[in-house]
């Protein structure tokens, strides 16, 4: 039965079946259109090929799964309807859940900050989120000027504390319970 | 009168507050009833799926359930990321009906209903079809490159929005109020989105390509429909100039600001002063040639 948990290897494979990487015939259209291919160690087509061969480890340890921003160009253009963007998402979740994230992986720090922030506020509180993310990744000065520009235009401020946490926290806890049952 | 549930999304409360205010005022001007959803929370922005695919799908579905519970059949989501999350969740549910029970259990709401999710571009095209528009400001000197970005148009089988390689809906709406739009190639190229958080130089490169292409096509401004596109194209424009020795000074509007301005929303109701590249001289002073 397809259940949406990713903690176990088996459910990861069940997901891969639904995305069917085996339809790929390596035309490389996904790679040709990828705006972030230059920041990847494995091209999108190579990622799909590894998954097709059942060789997941190189994918889970790659830089590529952390460089993808899900612009969906690959998925939109694949002549075989392989949902490449979704494969990247699943591989990233698998890598995260099984502790394969490299400690210096800054984007993972951003994802973690985002998810913690959401648990507190229920909505993305952009200023605290950015500050926490920069502190955690020790990028103290990066985007400092940009931040000041936005603050001076009233587009980032500490006064705007979002609401909406109650529904989100309840949902989060229910998902955790479900996943604990499946795992 | 038809009521639309309005799901502003997190960015429209802060970083993109001018998108929010200009959209609300535009709807007010046009007599379209927007009602902000009660108790809405973040759609997950594609981030939650990194931790848990179940949470990633349940979060947008719970928000849609809240809209349905409050009697709405249509939700308007101006942020491309929110829009895409809603569309993606509905698509996954339709493709994988076996997930329904599990999702119903976590969101505590039956999934036997359907709530239509609309981007303001779709909603406005629908609302304004066949309607005579009273244009109050002449914007004939503008040459606008409409930038659609990624998530609004892709993947087509999920969002089913316009033509995914050559969308035209924003062009059509702006042309109706006398704004000329340009033909250009990078209207759906990715700006790098949140990758800017960790690797700004890559994003500056992608952003420069977009600005360069718009300028080469003769545009003196861009129009966007997404907070992250706006952040990268407008707020990072000085950084692009610094990194590449360019001298871009291309105002980046939310399309709602241009429509609002043309249709008579007062300037203070459009949030134009919040932009990094000041768009006010171009709007006010007639044709002002910008770097070709």
Interface residues (C-beta under 8 A of the other chain):
Chain A: X1 X2 X3 X4 X5 X6 X15 X18 X35 X36 X38 X39 X67 X69 X70 X71 X72 X73 X75 X76 X81 X83 X85 X89 X90 X92 X93 X96 X97 X106 X107 X110 X111 X114 X115 X118 X122 X123 X124 X125 X126 X127 X130 X133 X137 X142 X143 X146 X149 X150 X153 X154 X155 X156 X157 X160 X162 X164 X165 X166 X167 X168 X171 X172 X174 X175 X178 X179
Chain B: X10 X11 X13 X14 X15 X16 X17 X18 X39 X40 X41 X42 X44 X45 X46 X47 X48 X49 X50 X51 X52 X53 X54 X55 X56 X57 X58 X59 X62 X66 X84 X95 X96 X98 X99 X102 X103 X105 X106 X107 X108 X150 X151 X153 X154 X155 X156 X157 X158 X164 X189 X190 X192 X193 X194 X195 X196 X197 X198 X199 X200 X202 X206 X235 X236 X239 X273 X274 X275 X276
